[in-house]
Amino acid sequence: MILVTGATGNVGSELVVQLAAAGIPVRAMTRSPEKADFPAGVEVVAGDFDKPETLPAALAGVERVFVVPPGYGPEGPVQETTLVAAAREAGVKHLVKMSTSGVHFDATDPLSNGHRLGEQVIRESGLQWTILRPGTFMIYLYSYAQTIAADKTMYYTEGDPVSAMIHPRDIASVAAKVLTTSGHEGQTYTLTGAEAYTPKRQGEIIGEALGQPVKVVERTTAEAQAEYDRLGWGGPRLAGLLELKRQSAAWDFEVFDNVEKITGNAPLTLRDWVDEHLHIFN
């Protein structure tokens, strides 16, 4: 039995589907099981990292766990620490943690720092472990959808990185292999797509899929912040994500071939993702 935490997230939901399709016994952990929509045969269980009393039932009979903490605050990697204690008690053998590529590149933003400490907890758990460090998700393009749909204009912020974006399905495919085959214990894999895209090229790909040009406009940092304020976006999480993006300009373009090495398949392209989500740009 494999337990997928973060089962309704971008990667977890893809992973549950892949494991179920392969006939692998899979249990999906979510805080709101009544709202979950998983394939037939998937066992759904209520569980919350911040409620340790919910974890024994979620982990009962489980051999391997896909670990996706909901986030990090000033108290550090409490979720991983709580999970590790419960996993040891339940007899879990292998933990596969989703981290971030910022750790590989020694980024110092809050998100990368949190994952760095979380990785340490997993490595020191006494259980077998594997770390996955994906780079920028292609779902970042959701942030452009509103203005592209409204007037076919994409606004990006000065300094936005050239990015080897990765499809969440590819992360899930790697996780599925790691969770179901041997030889990945004690390994750390940085995951990216196969090509790095400039913001201009991202806009061109969206336009090609739509069949009409998308105008790509650069905003200053101040203009972008004013727009975030107008939309009511803010708080520590947004600040942390923006700092990670700022730092990642130095390395987000780097391409790693681990997706193909592990899955045997070339990574999905940005056009693949755009075609699947074309409705958000219309």
Phi and psi in degrees as a GROMACS rama.xvg file:
@    title "Ramachandran Plot"
@    xaxis  label "Phi"
@    yaxis  label "Psi"
@TYPE xy
-110.364  131.035  ILE-2
-100.006  126.488  LEU-3
-106.74  111.923  VAL-4
-88.0967  162.505  THR-5
60.8176  35.1543  GLY-6
-69.5376  -17.5896  ALA-7
-100.632  5.32718  THR-8
-80.8136  -179.089  GLY-9
-61.8521  -40.09  ASN-10
-90.1721  -45.4913  VAL-11
-57.6767  -41.208  GLY-12
-65.2067  -38.8503  SER-13
-66.0922  -39.9222  GLU-14
-65.2276  -43.9701  LEU-15
-57.5914  -45.539  VAL-16
-61.3842  -44.3898  VAL-17
-65.8199  -43.819  GLN-18
-65.0061  -42.9456  LEU-19
-62.482  -41.6596  ALA-20
-63.8838  -29.3696  ALA-21
-86.0222  0.387572  ALA-22
77.1788  18.6228  GLY-23
-85.4414  129.742  ILE-24
-59.7302  121.884  PRO-25
-135.539  138.385  VAL-26
-118.521  126.659  ARG-27
-101.344  121.794  ALA-28
-99.3268  129.693  MET-29
-148.87  153.681  THR-30
-74.3397  -20.4017  ARG-31
-131.768  74.9242  SER-32
-61.0902  -25.9262  PRO-33
-67.9096  -18.8304  GLU-34
-97.7469  -5.34017  LYS-35
-75.8746  147.203  ALA-36
-132.623  92.4722  ASP-37
-117.1  161.627  PHE-38
-61.9366  158.152  PRO-39
-57.5967  140.525  ALA-40
95.4164  -13.7479  GLY-41
-80.5197  128.553  VAL-42
-84.2616  126.766  GLU-43
-108.825  133.503  VAL-44
-134.756  143.705  VAL-45
-78.4064  132.031  ALA-46
-162.038  149.774  GLY-47
-148.501  123.634  ASP-48
-54.7917  -32.4835  PHE-49
-87.0601  3.26763  ASP-50
-127.669  83.4553  LYS-51
-54.0139  -26.8833  PRO-52
-67.665  -16.131  GLU-53
-86.9463  -12.0351  THR-54
-78.4451  -37.1335  LEU-55
-55.4301  -43.16  PRO-56
-66.2658  -38.8475  ALA-57
-65.533  -32.5057  ALA-58
-94.9722  -6.22564  LEU-59
-60.1583  122.659  ALA-60
77.3799  7.71087  GLY-61
-89.9772  136.958  VAL-62
-98.7787  -35.7449  GLU-63
-136.16  145.775  ARG-64
-130.531  131.664  VAL-65
-90.2739  118.013  PHE-66
-103.805  112.99  VAL-67
-128.762  95.055  VAL-68
-68.2049  146.816  PRO-69
-72.9825  -13.5086  PRO-70
156.268  175.596  GLY-71
-128.667  135.363  TYR-72
-115.035  -170.205  GLY-73
-64.9626  -16.0129  PRO-74
-80.8223  -6.26045  GLU-75
88.9964  -162.752  GLY-76
-79.629  60.7718  PRO-77
-62.7965  -37.0608  VAL-78
-62.5985  -47.2117  GLN-79
-62.7127  -40.974  GLU-80
-61.2158  -43.7414  THR-81
-64.8031  -44.3929  THR-82
-64.1587  -44.3858  LEU-83
-59.1179  -43.7767  VAL-84
-60.0462  -44.1841  ALA-85
-70.2491  -35.8633  ALA-86
-66.608  -41.6582  ALA-87
-58.9058  -46.793  ARG-88
-62.6101  -33.6134  GLU-89
-84.3692  -9.78377  ALA-90
83.9378  22.7726  GLY-91
-62.9913  144.195  VAL-92
-101.242  -33.4711  LYS-93
-143.249  129.905  HIS-94
-111.9  130.147  LEU-95
-117.072  109.499  VAL-96
-100.045  132.04  LYS-97
-87.9289  119.758  MET-98
-115.067  -142.358  SER-99
-146.168  150.162  THR-100
-64.6024  -19.2324  SER-101
-57.0222  -30.1537  GLY-102
-66.5777  -41.6139  VAL-103
-57.9719  -37.5886  HIS-104
-97.5005  15.4389  PHE-105
59.7311  34.5733  ASP-106
-65.5706  151.236  ALA-107
-116.178  12.5253  THR-108
-69.327  161.954  ASP-109
-58.661  -38.6565  PRO-110
-64.3699  -47.666  LEU-111
-65.4576  -40.0143  SER-112
-61.4154  -41.8065  ASN-113
-62.5965  -46.3635  GLY-114
-65.1439  -36.6764  HIS-115
-58.7923  -46.1996  ARG-116
-68.0044  -36.8779  LEU-117
-64.2171  -40.2561  GLY-118
-58.3249  -42.3786  GLU-119
-60.9784  -41.3449  GLN-120
-61.6404  -43.4212  VAL-121
-65.2934  -44.0499  ILE-122
-64.4065  -32.1312  ARG-123
-94.539  13.0823  GLU-124
-72.2013  -21.5427  SER-125
86.3275  -3.49202  GLY-126
-102.865  162.991  LEU-127
-64.7824  147.251  GLN-128
-146.461  156.508  TRP-129
-142.689  140.477  THR-130
-114.195  130.164  ILE-131
-110.928  127.848  LEU-132
-120.392  80.6076  ARG-133
-73.2611  151.786  PRO-134
-87.8609  -151.846  GLY-135
-61.6965  129.951  THR-136
-76.9392  144.241  PHE-137
-62.2451  -21.2437  MET-138
-63.7621  -8.83048  ILE-139
-56.8845  -25.9994  TYR-140
-65.4445  -14.6111  LEU-141
-56.3297  -30.8931  TYR-142
-67.7538  -15.7501  SER-143
-97.718  -9.1922  TYR-144
-63.1707  -40.8977  ALA-145
-61.0621  -48.1142  GLN-146
-76.4086  -29.2965  THR-147
-66.7757  -42.5629  ILE-148
-65.4311  -35.7837  ALA-149
-75.7041  -48.3415  ALA-150
-144.489  22.8185  ASP-151
54.0642  41.4919  LYS-152
-126.409  133.406  THR-153
-113.055  120.873  MET-154
-104.054  118.569  TYR-155
-116.357  163.655  TYR-156
-98.5113  140.019  THR-157
-51.6887  137.065  GLU-158
87.3714  -4.27424  GLY-159
-57.1322  136.916  ASP-160
-75.348  152.851  PRO-161
-72.3226  124.459  VAL-162
-127.457  129.956  SER-163
-85.8629  66.2217  ALA-164
-57.3868  151.336  MET-165
-125.035  140.36  ILE-166
-75.1793  132.702  HIS-167
-55.3424  -28.9567  PRO-168
-64.8327  -33.0557  ARG-169
-68.7667  -37.8094  ASP-170
-62.0008  -44.0983  ILE-171
-63.1747  -38.2985  ALA-172
-64.2439  -40.4606  SER-173
-63.5285  -47.3777  VAL-174
-59.0448  -40.3278  ALA-175
-61.797  -42.366  ALA-176
-65.0127  -44.7575  LYS-177
-63.7031  -36.8724  VAL-178
-77.8815  -18.1793  LEU-179
-119.559  -2.19245  THR-180
-131.032  159.142  THR-181
-91.4357  169.277  SER-182
99.8651  -0.970047  GLY-183
-106.153  -0.24524  HIS-184
-64.0009  134.123  GLU-185
75.7354  13.3942  GLY-186
-105.793  150.772  GLN-187
-124.518  125.885  THR-188
-121.433  122.801  TYR-189
-88.5733  132.594  THR-190
-121.375  130.486  LEU-191
-141.237  173.164  THR-192
-75.2817  -175.209  GLY-193
-93.6181  -5.49796  ALA-194
-144.708  142.728  GLU-195
-96.7079  133.28  ALA-196
-115.817  130.635  TYR-197
-73.2981  159.519  THR-198
-54.3433  -39.01  PRO-199
-61.291  -43.5274  LYS-200
-67.637  -34.5382  ARG-201
-59.2497  -45.458  GLN-202
-64.1852  -38.5389  GLY-203
-62.7046  -41.6134  GLU-204
-64.6508  -40.8368  ILE-205
-62.9327  -43.7536  ILE-206
-62.7453  -41.1293  GLY-207
-61.7792  -40.6291  GLU-208
-68.1681  -36.2401  ALA-209
-76.3799  -22.5661  LEU-210
81.1526  17.3909  GLY-211
-152.565  149.474  GLN-212
-64.7553  146.271  PRO-213
-112.681  122.608  VAL-214
-76.4934  129.919  LYS-215
-108.92  119.763  VAL-216
-122.765  131.453  VAL-217
-88.4145  133.058  GLU-218
-107.751  151.919  ARG-219
-72.8935  164.412  THR-220
-59.8174  -39.3304  THR-221
-64.7675  -40.795  ALA-222
-65.0352  -40.5167  GLU-223
-64.4712  -42.3461  ALA-224
-63.9798  -39.219  GLN-225
-61.9619  -37.303  ALA-226
-69.1026  -41.0627  GLU-227
-59.6166  -41.5778  TYR-228
-63.6429  -41.5189  ASP-229
-62.4508  -37.3066  ARG-230
-82.3328  -6.69968  LEU-231
79.4536  20.4306  GLY-232
-90.3598  133.309  TRP-233
-178.716  -164.488  GLY-234
92.3071  174.353  GLY-235
-61.9322  -36.2781  PRO-236
-64.9893  -46.2984  ARG-237
-62.9074  -42.919  LEU-238
-59.7182  -40.7773  ALA-239
-65.6901  -41.6444  GLY-240
-64.808  -40.5447  LEU-241
-66.5094  -36.4811  LEU-242
-68.3138  -39.6311  GLU-243
-61.1711  -43.7353  LEU-244
-63.0327  -40.3296  LYS-245
-61.4146  -47.2029  ARG-246
-67.9386  -32.8097  GLN-247
-70.7824  -11.1394  SER-248
-58.1276  -24.0792  ALA-249
-78.6444  -13.3224  ALA-250
-151.319  -5.84931  TRP-251
-66.3199  -14.1827  ASP-252
-81.588  -11.328  PHE-253
-70.379  135.515  GLU-254
-105.361  132.845  VAL-255
-115.461  145.938  PHE-256
-101.676  20.3093  ASP-257
-67.3757  -30.5661  ASN-258
-59.1758  -50.2814  VAL-259
-69.1939  -38.2195  GLU-260
-60.3083  -40.7851  LYS-261
-85.0641  -41.0866  ILE-262
-94.2527  -21.1893  THR-263
83.6286  1.86507  GLY-264
-122.389  143.329  ASN-265
-64.9544  146.871  ALA-266
-61.2784  150.037  PRO-267
-64.8077  150.192  LEU-268
-92.242  167.957  THR-269
-64.2259  -35.252  LEU-270
-62.5157  -37.6454  ARG-271
-56.5078  -47.4754  ASP-272
-65.3291  -44.2629  TRP-273
-61.8009  -43.6366  VAL-274
-60.0806  -37.4909  ASP-275
-70.1653  -25.7428  GLU-276
-119.512  25.783  HIS-277
-59.6326  -28.1874  LEU-278
-60.8109  -26.2616  HIS-279
-74.5654  -16.9045  ILE-280
-99.4378  2.26457  PHE-281
